[in-house]
Amino acid sequence: MSLKLQIIICSTRPGRVGPAVANWFHGFAQSQGLFDCELVDLADFQLPVYDEPNHPRMQKYEHDHTKAWSRSVAKADAYIFVLPEYNFCPPPSFTNALDYVYSEWNYKPAGFVSYGGVSGGLRSAQLAKQWVTAVKMMPMFEGVTVQMPWTLIGEDGRFQANEHHEDSGEALLKELLKWAEAMKPMRSR
Ligand SMILES: Cc1cc2nc3c(=O)[nH]c(=O)nc-3n(C[C@H](O)[C@H](O)[C@H](O)COP(=O)(O)O)c2cc1C
């Protein structure tokens, strides 16, 4: 049975380009056939700024939004974060969503499809790599960087990937699978 990959849309703002990039990557990942892929939209969970009274390590969640987020995160064996860059950083929606749960992330690999202006979201992805290690995820060396994705979205709303995006996406998925397979036994100990 295939391992489960969640592709998470991290931007939650109205008018965001994140879903166009994530829809492309979801279709691309499905075409590679390495994982059972699911698209997850952070906006659907409507997470407020962290509002649980207990440390997430205890999993004593009080709010329905946290319980729904916990169930979603727990399902996956690996993650791709489709991550914009806000003020040279990951957006607060991403760091907030990371904080909400803990064990659900542990011992799973994380990859980044980052985007922004000329940086392609690289500064955001570099910081996010350090951030995910605090919840015991393993960040991938490989990554996809997309410069100015809004110039690559057609009238049909679809993101038009180029060869660079596809080549780096292929390398990222292959590496993610290696880590996902290696880390799965760590979660049963
Ligand atoms: C608050 C804010 C800060 C931003 N800061 C950066 C930045 O530091 N670097 C960058 O490349 N783009 C920056 N941008 C531009 C974003 O890359 C662009 O708006 C992108 O579409 C954001 O992703 P989203 O539409 O999916 O939310 C910023 C956008 C916002 C809204």
The ligand as an ORCA input file, in Angstrom:
! r2SCAN-3c Opt
* xyz 0 1
  C       2.273     40.435      3.954
  C       3.019     40.097      2.706
  C       4.406     40.105      2.708
  C       5.122     39.731      1.562
  N       6.472     39.672      1.612
  C       7.150     39.100      0.579
  C       8.534     38.818      0.702
  O       9.177     39.058      1.703
  N       9.148     38.226     -0.355
  C       8.480     37.908     -1.500
  O       9.086     37.352     -2.412
  N       7.159     38.180     -1.652
  C       6.489     38.764     -0.630
  N       5.144     39.014     -0.738
  C       4.492     38.785     -2.024
  C       3.990     37.362     -2.105
  O       5.032     36.543     -2.604
  C       2.781     37.262     -3.033
  O       1.769     38.134     -2.573
  C       2.238     35.857     -3.084
  O       1.160     35.830     -4.013
  C       1.771     35.389     -1.714
  O       1.206     34.117     -1.759
  P      -0.390     33.931     -1.650
  O      -1.010     34.773     -2.754
  O      -0.631     32.456     -1.910
  O      -0.809     34.371     -0.294
  C       4.415     39.398      0.369
  C       3.015     39.398      0.375
  C       2.327     39.728      1.532
  C       0.816     39.651      1.511
*
